[in-house]
Amino acid sequence: MAAHYLEFERPIAELEAKIEELQRLSETAEGGAMDAEIAALRARAAEFRVKAYANLDPWQKMQVARHPERPHFVNYAEGLIEAFVELRGDRKYADDQALVGGVGRFRGRPVVIMGHEKGHDTASRVKHNFGSARPEGYRKAIRLMDMAENFNMPVISIIDSAGAYPGVGSEERGVAEAIARSTQRCLTLSVPMVCLITGEGMSGGAIAIAAGNRVLILEHAVYSVISPEGANSILWRGSRTAEEAAKAMKITAHDLLKRKIVDRIVPEPPGGAHSDPAAMLQIAGDVLEEELDALEGLTPDQLRAARSERFYAIGRSGL
């Protein structure tokens, strides 16, 4: 599969195309005649990548957050969770594969893990509805959280969604009510809950599984009540651009940390999570383990009180 390059990555794409061309030529050359040139180009591409990702504006961050090759929930579950068993269905209507969850062991610790799954190709994107959950997805999340509380297991939540699905059937079956109840269940849990925003964290579809004790965000992920395109359309009647909206909305990890909407920024490998998924999983796993260890000794009352205070403080801050 050909690599997917963003607009600002064009110089990197050109260098890597040149590297591939030289590698093909070197196969027919004698004694690695082009090895030095290939190594120099690789070093230059790596340097370009580091510089490009060190100075991203909010709209570029939005593009990176949506990159199709970023690790998704299935990658985190496979890479971090031993003996993962998926649990399906909301026991009321259906199974929604936009929101996936189950049980397993995270570095020896029994956990419930759930999150949005966007899919990685056409078939899986359709299957997972591009990560936009219907009411059944959020009712499944509630079921998983109920089970976590019953068996005293911490909850890990992976957030990456452009928002809940707004279709007619979704509205008829009460998506707003399902989101509200899922948010409420997060806030009332008596077990630790750590949330990690890995790509897009948009609207109620994100907060429904992100009202935890600790809210973490990857370095190039975004978190907002609405997408930049939606803000431009609804708030500005289409008179501006999504790029202008992204800059005005303060959706980047550093803006969110400054306003105490998130608790911690998780660094990504040079070039973003999609450039080295294995390294990203290792970094995320280490941070999740640290956060769960820190919450381990708290009582149920302390966990609920800290969670409530965390979110009340956002409203009191007058952002």
One Martini backbone bead per residue (centre of mass of N, CA, C, O) as a GRO file, in nm:
protein
  319
    1MET     BB    1   0.096   0.036   0.023
    2ALA     BB    2   0.071   0.357  -0.015
    3ALA     BB    3   0.163   0.634   0.107
    4HIS     BB    4   0.031   0.897   0.309
    5TYR     BB    5   0.029   1.239   0.218
    6LEU     BB    6   0.052   1.549   0.315
    7GLU     BB    7   0.089   1.861   0.207
    8PHE     BB    8   0.338   1.932   0.408
    9GLU     BB    9   0.491   1.647   0.298
   10ARG     BB   10   0.614   1.677   0.012
   11PRO     BB   11   0.925   1.677   0.057
   12ILE     BB   12   0.921   1.391   0.176
   13ALA     BB   13   0.795   1.244  -0.065
   14GLU     BB   14   1.021   1.312  -0.267
   15LEU     BB   15   1.253   1.177  -0.114
   16GLU     BB   16   1.123   0.889  -0.092
   17ALA     BB   17   1.104   0.847  -0.396
   18LYS     BB   18   1.408   0.866  -0.445
   19ILE     BB   19   1.488   0.631  -0.265
   20GLU     BB   20   1.332   0.411  -0.420
   21GLU     BB   21   1.478   0.452  -0.686
   22LEU     BB   22   1.769   0.391  -0.579
   23GLN     BB   23   1.705   0.106  -0.476
   24ARG     BB   24   1.642  -0.014  -0.752
   25LEU     BB   25   1.919   0.055  -0.879
   26SER     BB   26   2.103  -0.095  -0.663
   27GLU     BB   27   2.023  -0.388  -0.750
   28THR     BB   28   2.209  -0.344  -1.030
   29ALA     BB   29   2.442  -0.266  -0.876
   30GLU     BB   30   2.762  -0.245  -0.742
   31GLY     BB   31   2.849  -0.263  -0.413
   32GLY     BB   32   2.673  -0.024  -0.302
   33ALA     BB   33   2.697   0.260  -0.465
   34MET     BB   34   2.421   0.410  -0.320
   35ASP     BB   35   2.424   0.408  -0.005
   36ALA     BB   36   2.516   0.695   0.072
   37GLU     BB   37   2.286   0.850  -0.070
   38ILE     BB   38   2.052   0.713   0.077
   39ALA     BB   39   2.136   0.792   0.365
   40ALA     BB   40   2.125   1.100   0.317
   41LEU     BB   41   1.823   1.111   0.240
   42ARG     BB   42   1.712   0.992   0.502
   43ALA     BB   43   1.822   1.211   0.687
   44ARG     BB   44   1.672   1.443   0.547
   45ALA     BB   45   1.383   1.337   0.587
   46ALA     BB   46   1.394   1.327   0.896
   47GLU     BB   47   1.448   1.630   0.932
   48PHE     BB   48   1.193   1.732   0.792
   49ARG     BB   49   0.992   1.590   0.979
   50VAL     BB   50   1.066   1.725   1.244
   51LYS     BB   51   1.020   2.019   1.152
   52ALA     BB   52   0.726   1.997   1.057
   53TYR     BB   53   0.610   1.877   1.345
   54ALA     BB   54   0.709   2.136   1.522
   55ASN     BB   55   0.508   2.351   1.321
   56LEU     BB   56   0.207   2.312   1.361
   57ASP     BB   57  -0.098   2.393   1.283
   58PRO     BB   58  -0.424   2.338   1.354
   59TRP     BB   59  -0.494   2.224   1.069
   60GLN     BB   60  -0.263   2.021   1.054
   61LYS     BB   61  -0.348   1.866   1.305
   62MET     BB   62  -0.616   1.774   1.189
   63GLN     BB   63  -0.492   1.605   0.961
   64VAL     BB   64  -0.332   1.414   1.142
   65ALA     BB   65  -0.574   1.307   1.313
   66ARG     BB   66  -0.700   1.188   1.021
   67HIS     BB   67  -0.504   0.985   0.959
   68PRO     BB   68  -0.538   0.662   0.822
   69GLU     BB   69  -0.251   0.544   0.971
   70ARG     BB   70  -0.336   0.557   1.238
   71PRO     BB   71  -0.387   0.424   1.520
   72HIS     BB   72  -0.631   0.213   1.637
   73PHE     BB   73  -0.808   0.035   1.848
   74VAL     BB   74  -0.716  -0.244   1.742
   75ASN     BB   75  -0.415  -0.181   1.791
   76TYR     BB   76  -0.427  -0.136   2.097
   77ALA     BB   77  -0.552  -0.406   2.174
   78GLU     BB   78  -0.333  -0.586   2.041
   79GLY     BB   79  -0.067  -0.439   2.173
   80LEU     BB   80  -0.179  -0.418   2.502
   81ILE     BB   81  -0.375  -0.675   2.508
   82GLU     BB   82  -0.432  -0.957   2.678
   83ALA     BB   83  -0.676  -1.167   2.610
   84PHE     BB   84  -0.883  -1.047   2.422
   85VAL     BB   85  -1.244  -0.989   2.468
   86GLU     BB   86  -1.510  -0.940   2.290
   87LEU     BB   87  -1.805  -0.736   2.342
   88ARG     BB   88  -2.140  -0.759   2.233
   89GLY     BB   89  -2.376  -0.548   2.255
   90ASP     BB   90  -2.674  -0.395   2.436
   91ARG     BB   91  -2.937  -0.579   2.497
   92LYS     BB   92  -3.165  -0.415   2.296
   93TYR     BB   93  -3.076  -0.420   1.964
   94ALA     BB   94  -2.746  -0.405   1.898
   95ASP     BB   95  -2.443  -0.399   1.716
   96ASP     BB   96  -2.176  -0.156   1.740
   97GLN     BB   97  -1.870  -0.112   1.550
   98ALA     BB   98  -1.781   0.186   1.628
   99LEU     BB   99  -1.792   0.048   1.919
  100VAL     BB  100  -1.537  -0.107   2.101
  101GLY     BB  101  -1.519  -0.398   2.336
  102GLY     BB  102  -1.361  -0.534   2.648
  103VAL     BB  103  -1.144  -0.786   2.776
  104GLY     BB  104  -0.831  -0.795   2.976
  105ARG     BB  105  -0.470  -0.760   2.982
  106PHE     BB  106  -0.271  -0.496   3.133
  107ARG     BB  107   0.013  -0.570   3.243
  108GLY     BB  108  -0.155  -0.787   3.446
  109ARG     BB  109  -0.423  -0.614   3.430
  110PRO     BB  110  -0.745  -0.608   3.466
  111VAL     BB  111  -0.962  -0.493   3.193
  112VAL     BB  112  -1.147  -0.240   3.043
  113ILE     BB  113  -1.193  -0.187   2.687
  114MET     BB  114  -1.263   0.109   2.484
  115GLY     BB  115  -1.369   0.225   2.144
  116HIS     BB  116  -1.308   0.373   1.857
  117GLU     BB  117  -1.370   0.258   1.511
  118LYS     BB  118  -1.282   0.327   1.164
  119GLY     BB  119  -1.085   0.182   1.002
  120HIS     BB  120  -0.858   0.091   0.701
  121ASP     BB  121  -1.083   0.031   0.489
  122THR     BB  122  -1.362   0.013   0.317
  123ALA     BB  123  -1.490  -0.229   0.465
  124SER     BB  124  -1.420  -0.139   0.764
  125ARG     BB  125  -1.552   0.141   0.752
  126VAL     BB  126  -1.836   0.041   0.711
  127LYS     BB  127  -1.856  -0.148   0.954
  128HIS     BB  128  -1.763   0.112   1.155
  129ASN     BB  129  -1.878   0.387   1.055
  130PHE     BB  130  -1.617   0.574   1.090
  131GLY     BB  131  -1.665   0.599   1.420
  132SER     BB  132  -1.988   0.643   1.422
  133ALA     BB  133  -2.203   0.620   1.667
  134ARG     BB  134  -2.470   0.472   1.795
  135PRO     BB  135  -2.669   0.406   2.052
  136GLU     BB  136  -2.560   0.111   2.088
  137GLY     BB  137  -2.268   0.193   2.155
  138TYR     BB  138  -2.331   0.347   2.426
  139ARG     BB  139  -2.481   0.105   2.559
  140LYS     BB  140  -2.236  -0.075   2.554
  141ALA     BB  141  -2.057   0.103   2.730
  142ILE     BB  142  -2.234   0.080   2.980
  143ARG     BB  143  -2.211  -0.225   3.009
  144LEU     BB  144  -1.902  -0.226   3.048
  145MET     BB  145  -1.899  -0.041   3.301
  146ASP     BB  146  -2.071  -0.219   3.478
  147MET     BB  147  -1.874  -0.460   3.474
  148ALA     BB  148  -1.629  -0.314   3.591
  149GLU     BB  149  -1.764  -0.261   3.863
  150ASN     BB  150  -1.844  -0.555   3.944
  151PHE     BB  151  -1.512  -0.645   3.898
  152ASN     BB  152  -1.301  -0.426   3.961
  153MET     BB  153  -1.225  -0.266   3.683
  154PRO     BB  154  -1.057  -0.084   3.491
  155VAL     BB  155  -1.075   0.190   3.250
  156ILE     BB  156  -1.017   0.203   2.898
  157SER     BB  157  -1.020   0.487   2.668
  158ILE     BB  158  -1.067   0.527   2.309
  159ILE     BB  159  -1.049   0.829   2.117
  160ASP     BB  160  -1.200   0.835   1.764
  161SER     BB  161  -1.418   1.086   1.650
  162ALA     BB  162  -1.642   1.289   1.454
  163GLY     BB  163  -1.899   1.154   1.578
  164ALA     BB  164  -2.202   1.090   1.600
  165TYR     BB  165  -2.463   0.947   1.445
  166PRO     BB  166  -2.721   1.150   1.252
  167GLY     BB  167  -2.930   0.966   1.175
  168VAL     BB  168  -3.251   0.877   1.183
  169GLY     BB  169  -3.227   0.612   1.347
  170SER     BB  170  -3.052   0.730   1.570
  171GLU     BB  171  -3.261   0.941   1.663
  172GLU     BB  172  -3.502   0.746   1.716
  173ARG     BB  173  -3.310   0.578   1.938
  174GLY     BB  174  -3.153   0.797   2.120
  175VAL     BB  175  -2.859   0.937   2.108
  176ALA     BB  176  -2.862   1.161   2.321
  177GLU     BB  177  -2.938   0.981   2.562
  178ALA     BB  178  -2.697   0.785   2.535
  179ILE     BB  179  -2.476   0.993   2.578
  180ALA     BB  180  -2.568   1.095   2.856
  181ARG     BB  181  -2.552   0.814   3.001
  182SER     BB  182  -2.256   0.760   2.944
  183THR     BB  183  -2.144   1.007   3.087
  184GLN     BB  184  -2.269   0.942   3.360
  185ARG     BB  185  -2.122   0.668   3.398
  186CYS     BB  186  -1.842   0.777   3.410
  187LEU     BB  187  -1.894   0.968   3.667
  188THR     BB  188  -2.002   0.704   3.857
  189LEU     BB  189  -1.764   0.547   3.883
  190SER     BB  190  -1.569   0.320   4.112
  191VAL     BB  191  -1.348   0.318   3.896
  192PRO     BB  192  -1.093   0.358   3.711
  193MET     BB  193  -1.046   0.622   3.446
  194VAL     BB  194  -0.880   0.618   3.128
  195CYS     BB  195  -0.824   0.862   2.870
  196LEU     BB  196  -0.758   0.846   2.503
  197ILE     BB  197  -0.670   1.072   2.258
  198THR     BB  198  -0.577   0.977   1.914
  199GLY     BB  199  -0.746   1.194   1.735
  200GLU     BB  200  -1.062   1.242   1.727
  201GLY     BB  201  -1.259   1.468   1.951
  202MET     BB  202  -1.602   1.481   1.884
  203SER     BB  203  -1.821   1.580   2.071
  204GLY     BB  204  -2.042   1.369   2.228
  205GLY     BB  205  -1.904   1.115   2.105
  206ALA     BB  206  -1.657   1.159   2.301
  207ILE     BB  207  -1.754   1.230   2.599
  208ALA     BB  208  -1.911   0.957   2.651
  209ILE     BB  209  -1.590   0.819   2.686
  210ALA     BB  210  -1.427   1.092   2.849
  211ALA     BB  211  -1.529   1.097   3.172
  212GLY     BB  212  -1.260   1.080   3.343
  213ASN     BB  213  -0.996   1.105   3.558
  214ARG     BB  214  -0.820   1.083   3.289
  215VAL     BB  215  -0.713   1.307   3.020
  216LEU     BB  216  -0.565   1.216   2.724
  217ILE     BB  217  -0.329   1.331   2.459
  218LEU     BB  218  -0.213   1.339   2.169
  219GLU     BB  219  -0.007   1.561   2.021
  220HIS     BB  220  -0.196   1.543   1.725
  221ALA     BB  221  -0.456   1.578   1.854
  222VAL     BB  222  -0.816   1.640   1.896
  223TYR     BB  223  -1.061   1.866   2.078
  224SER     BB  224  -1.426   1.902   2.045
  225VAL     BB  225  -1.764   2.008   1.990
  226ILE     BB  226  -1.657   2.059   1.689
  227SER     BB  227  -1.593   2.087   1.381
  228PRO     BB  228  -1.460   2.309   1.165
  229GLU     BB  229  -1.679   2.271   0.950
  230GLY     BB  230  -1.922   2.308   1.144
  231ALA     BB  231  -1.848   2.589   1.249
  232ASN     BB  232  -1.854   2.734   0.978
  233SER     BB  233  -2.150   2.662   0.905
  234ILE     BB  234  -2.304   2.748   1.176
  235LEU     BB  235  -2.153   3.014   1.285
  236TRP     BB  236  -2.054   3.141   0.975
  237ARG     BB  237  -2.215   3.047   0.717
  238GLY     BB  238  -1.952   2.991   0.529
  239SER     BB  239  -1.756   3.264   0.534
  240ARG     BB  240  -1.523   3.075   0.581
  241THR     BB  241  -1.292   2.841   0.711
  242ALA     BB  242  -1.172   2.558   0.852
  243GLU     BB  243  -0.896   2.676   0.916
  244GLU     BB  244  -0.999   2.920   1.080
  245ALA     BB  245  -1.156   2.757   1.287
  246ALA     BB  246  -0.923   2.591   1.406
  247LYS     BB  247  -0.770   2.845   1.515
  248ALA     BB  248  -1.016   2.953   1.702
  249MET     BB  249  -1.088   2.679   1.888
  250LYS     BB  250  -0.867   2.535   2.052
  251ILE     BB  251  -0.782   2.199   1.969
  252THR     BB  252  -0.516   2.153   2.076
  253ALA     BB  253  -0.324   2.010   2.310
  254HIS     BB  254  -0.195   2.274   2.425
  255ASP     BB  255  -0.459   2.432   2.460
  256LEU     BB  256  -0.599   2.222   2.648
  257LEU     BB  257  -0.390   2.218   2.874
  258LYS     BB  258  -0.401   2.520   2.944
  259ARG     BB  259  -0.731   2.475   3.013
  260LYS     BB  260  -0.774   2.189   3.159
  261ILE     BB  261  -0.912   1.961   2.967
  262VAL     BB  262  -0.645   1.827   2.990
  263ASP     BB  263  -0.373   1.641   3.162
  264ARG     BB  264  -0.208   1.510   2.905
  265ILE     BB  265   0.068   1.475   2.689
  266VAL     BB  266   0.139   1.249   2.429
  267PRO     BB  267   0.397   1.157   2.266
  268GLU     BB  268   0.518   1.140   1.941
  269PRO     BB  269   0.662   1.037   1.690
  270PRO     BB  270   0.838   1.126   1.441
  271GLY     BB  271   0.570   1.209   1.223
  272GLY     BB  272   0.386   1.056   1.396
  273ALA     BB  273   0.202   0.776   1.465
  274HIS     BB  274   0.209   0.666   1.159
  275SER     BB  275   0.532   0.635   1.138
  276ASP     BB  276   0.525   0.458   1.439
  277PRO     BB  277   0.319   0.245   1.582
  278ALA     BB  278   0.492   0.083   1.784
  279ALA     BB  279   0.596   0.328   1.943
  280MET     BB  280   0.316   0.437   2.021
  281LEU     BB  281   0.224   0.196   2.191
  282GLN     BB  282   0.450   0.212   2.400
  283ILE     BB  283   0.397   0.497   2.502
  284ALA     BB  284   0.099   0.459   2.579
  285GLY     BB  285   0.139   0.224   2.776
  286ASP     BB  286   0.318   0.374   2.982
  287VAL     BB  287   0.112   0.597   3.051
  288LEU     BB  288  -0.128   0.423   3.139
  289GLU     BB  289   0.021   0.283   3.368
  290GLU     BB  290   0.083   0.533   3.537
  291GLU     BB  291  -0.214   0.626   3.577
  292LEU     BB  292  -0.322   0.367   3.713
  293ASP     BB  293  -0.126   0.362   3.949
  294ALA     BB  294  -0.220   0.643   4.069
  295LEU     BB  295  -0.534   0.529   4.114
  296GLU     BB  296  -0.534   0.259   4.282
  297GLY     BB  297  -0.568   0.381   4.598
  298LEU     BB  298  -0.849   0.474   4.547
  299THR     BB  299  -1.155   0.530   4.631
  300PRO     BB  300  -1.466   0.551   4.513
  301ASP     BB  301  -1.520   0.834   4.632
  302GLN     BB  302  -1.259   0.965   4.524
  303LEU     BB  303  -1.305   0.914   4.224
  304ARG     BB  304  -1.573   1.066   4.195
  305ALA     BB  305  -1.484   1.339   4.310
  306ALA     BB  306  -1.248   1.394   4.111
  307ARG     BB  307  -1.417   1.382   3.856
  308SER     BB  308  -1.618   1.604   3.918
  309GLU     BB  309  -1.414   1.832   3.974
  310ARG     BB  310  -1.279   1.836   3.699
  311PHE     BB  311  -1.546   1.928   3.539
  312TYR     BB  312  -1.637   2.170   3.708
  313ALA     BB  313  -1.377   2.342   3.659
  314ILE     BB  314  -1.431   2.408   3.365
  315GLY     BB  315  -1.694   2.578   3.413
  316ARG     BB  316  -1.551   2.786   3.624
  317SER     BB  317  -1.313   2.912   3.436
  318GLY     BB  318  -1.407   3.080   3.188
  319LEU     BB  319  -1.315   3.011   2.876
   0.00000   0.00000   0.00000
